[in-house]
Amino acid sequence: MLQVYLVRHGETLWNTERRLQGQSDSPLTANGEHQARQVAERARELGITHIIASDLGRTRRTAEIIADACGCDVREDPRLRELNMGVLEQRPLASLSDEEEGWRRALVDGTVDGRIPQGESMAEMSARMHAALNGCLELPEGSRPLLVSHGMALGVLIGTILGLAPSAERRLRLRNCSISRVDYQQSPWLAPGWVVETAGEVTHLDGPALDELQR
Ligand SMILES: O=C(O)[C@@H](CO)OP(=O)(O)O
């Protein structure tokens, strides 16, 4: 049975400032680097063999720290990027007008094809995240991969494995450097294919970590 670990990157400057990152980027804070070192230690204990990361700076940096601890290389996969948030990227959440906030809410309220102008829909992100996860099935037998990605991206992946709509991802709280695990199995007892073992685990962290609402 293939076990795939899913890690959200460490805390970033814009996470602490409540600014929308999307496919724009800001660096890890000192706390984010500390979180990455803690998740790296857990990854080493878990015997991670492959690290695959979104190609954005915050995930690459987190993955580098994990890779150092595990003694493996980082493979980049742009399919693991955060949602493209179009014209709202880099904006502080508190600065959004009612119309702009409406675009953002359309992503999570089930609006069909809801998206921020020039951005991506949740369904589009879900398709690329599933394709990246399915890529792990090509790894050699006995591999134990770890993917480093983002809050909404991983929320959509886990939620849709559970059968929720892509827009339901806000029901999952995925804090910075939390670990989730999904398994690919063929047991006739459980659903065949991907099943969720854990979501958003933070027991390896020694301090509070931010969720998507920066709480
Ligand atoms: O892009 C962002 O601002 C947030 C959105 O929830 O995602 P992450 O910090 O996980 O990249």
The ligand as an SDF file (V2000), in Angstrom:
LIG
                    3D

 11 10  0  0  0  0  0  0  0  0999 V2000
   -1.7800   31.6260   -0.8760 O   0  0  0  0  0  0  0  0  0  0  0  0
   -2.1350   31.9610    0.2630 C   0  0  0  0  0  0  0  0  0  0  0  0
   -2.1290   33.0990    0.7020 O   0  0  0  0  0  0  0  0  0  0  0  0
   -2.6640   30.8750    1.1730 C   0  0  0  0  0  0  0  0  0  0  0  0
   -4.1430   30.7920    0.8740 C   0  0  0  0  0  0  0  0  0  0  0  0
   -4.8140   30.0630    1.7920 O   0  0  0  0  0  0  0  0  0  0  0  0
   -2.0630   29.6320    0.9040 O   0  0  0  0  0  0  0  0  0  0  0  0
   -0.6290   29.1500    1.4240 P   0  0  0  0  0  0  0  0  0  0  0  0
   -0.1840   30.0980    2.5100 O   0  0  0  0  0  0  0  0  0  0  0  0
   -0.8480   27.7710    1.9810 O   0  0  0  0  0  0  0  0  0  0  0  0
    0.2920   29.1180    0.2480 O   0  0  0  0  0  0  0  0  0  0  0  0
  1  2  2  0
  2  3  1  0
  2  4  1  0
  4  5  1  0
  4  7  1  0
  5  6  1  0
  7  8  1  0
  8  9  2  0
  8 10  1  0
  8 11  1  0
M  END
$$$$
